[in-house]
Amino acid sequence: LDAVQDKGELYTLLHKADPLMANRLHPNDIRKVRRALAVFRDTKRRLSHTLRSKRATAFQRTAYDACVLSLKCSPEVLAQRLDARVDKMVLQGLVRECQELFRLLAGSGGPAQARRALEQPKGVAQSIGLKELCNYLVATYDHGQQQQEHPGDKSVKDRGET
């Protein structure tokens, strides 16, 4: 399972092992596809069956009265809110923090090592901005500009959040 790197091949394996789970997951959601395959490999039970049985008993006996709320938001409003949030994050130091993390990931192996680390769907590679800024970080790293500040950018240390 760890040896398989191709998204399509992983998704095909999941579709054979657990078709219901494969239909629920997007083929590009490699972390969840791998997890579903690992559950099947380790337990010989389909994750879809396990989730269905847990869901069936989830609210049968609870210690508290529960109320489930669901909020809806139009895609246009959501997009505006996300754009505003990302703009705020950039002003608060997102690019600089990503540069610092990229340098740590690069270590002695340089940007190629950092890029490989970012391709893993776990740990720091899931941080907001790292994958999205990867090409920018590689280009600035290669040009020796990793120390260059982005306008309005401050690191966590500069903001006093350490």
MILOPA-493085 format. One record per residue (C-alpha): residue in one letter; y, z, x. Coordinates in steps of 0.2 Angstrom, whole numbers, plus 2048, in hexadecimal, padded with zeros to 3 digits. Example, Ala and Ser with C-alpha at 12.3 -4.5 7.8 and 13.67 -1.06 7.14 Angstrom:
BEGIN
A;7EA;827;83E
S;7FB;824;844
***
This chain:
BEGIN
L;800;800;800
D;80C;804;80E
A;807;7F4;817
V;80D;7E9;808
Q;81F;7E5;80A
D;822;7D6;7FE
K;82A;7DC;7EE
G;820;7CE;7E4
E;810;7D3;7EB
L;813;7E6;7E7
Y;818;7E1;7D6
T;808;7D7;7D3
L;7FD;7E5;7D9
L;806;7F1;7CD
H;803;7E4;7BF
K;7F1;7E3;7C2
A;7EF;7F6;7C4
D;7FB;7FC;7B6
P;802;7EE;7AB
L;80B;7FA;7A0
M;815;801;7AE
A;818;7F0;7B6
N;820;7EB;7A6
R;82B;7FA;7A6
L;831;7F8;7B8
H;83C;7EB;7C0
P;833;7E1;7CE
N;841;7E5;7DA
D;840;7F8;7D6
I;834;7FA;7E5
R;835;80D;7E6
K;82E;80F;7D5
V;822;801;7D6
R;81B;809;7E6
R;81B;81A;7DE
A;811;813;7CF
L;804;80B;7DB
A;803;81B;7E5
V;7FF;825;7D5
F;7F1;818;7D0
R;7EA;818;7E2
D;7EA;82B;7E4
T;7E5;830;7D2
K;7DC;821;7CB
R;7E6;823;7BC
R;7F4;818;7B6
L;805;81F;7B7
S;809;818;7A6
H;7FB;822;79E
T;801;832;7A7
L;813;830;7A1
R;80D;82C;78F
S;803;83C;78E
K;811;846;795
R;81D;83E;789
A;812;842;77A
T;811;855;77F
A;823;857;786
F;82B;85E;776
Q;81C;866;76D
R;81F;877;774
T;830;87C;77C
A;837;88D;77F
Y;848;887;778
D;84F;87D;76A
A;854;86C;772
C;860;85F;76D
V;860;84E;776
L;870;845;777
S;872;833;77C
L;883;82B;780
K;887;818;77E
C;894;80F;787
S;899;7FC;787
P;894;7F3;797
E;8A7;7EE;799
V;8AD;800;798
L;89E;806;7A4
A;8A3;7F8;7B0
Q;8B5;7FE;7B0
R;8B0;810;7B3
L;8A4;80B;7C1
D;8B1;800;7CA
A;8BE;80F;7C9
R;8B1;81B;7D0
V;8AC;810;7DE
D;8BF;80D;7E2
K;8C2;81F;7E2
M;8B2;822;7EE
V;8B9;815;7FA
L;8CA;81E;7FA
Q;8C1;82E;7FE
G;8B8;827;80D
L;8A8;81E;807
V;8AA;810;814
R;8AC;81D;822
E;89E;827;81D
C;893;818;81B
Q;898;813;82D
E;893;825;833
L;882;824;82B
F;87F;812;831
R;883;818;843
L;877;826;841
L;869;81A;83A
A;86D;80D;848
G;86A;81A;856
S;864;811;866
G;85D;803;85C
G;86D;7FC;856
P;871;7F4;846
A;860;7EC;844
Q;858;7FE;844
A;865;803;837
R;862;7F4;82C
R;84F;7F8;82C
A;852;80A;827
L;85D;804;819
E;84F;7F9;812
Q;844;809;80F
P;847;80F;7FD
K;848;821;801
G;853;82E;809
V;864;82A;80F
A;861;817;80B
Q;864;81B;7F9
S;876;821;7FC
I;883;819;7F2
G;88B;80B;7FD
L;880;80A;80C
K;875;7FB;806
E;885;7F3;7FE
L;88F;7F4;80E
C;880;7F0;81A
N;886;7DF;81F
Y;898;7E5;822
L;891;7F4;82C
V;887;7E8;837
A;896;7DC;83A
T;8A1;7EA;83E
Y;894;7F3;849
D;891;7E2;853
H;8A4;7E0;856
G;8A6;7F2;85C
Q;8B1;7F7;84D
Q;8A6;805;847
Q;8B3;812;84B
Q;8C1;808;841
E;8C7;811;832
H;8C7;808;821
P;8D8;80A;818
G;8D9;81B;80F
D;8C9;820;816
K;8C5;831;81C
S;8B4;839;821
V;8AD;848;819
K;8B3;852;828
D;8C5;84C;826
R;8C5;851;814
G;8BF;863;818
E;8AF;861;80E
T;8A3;866;81C
***
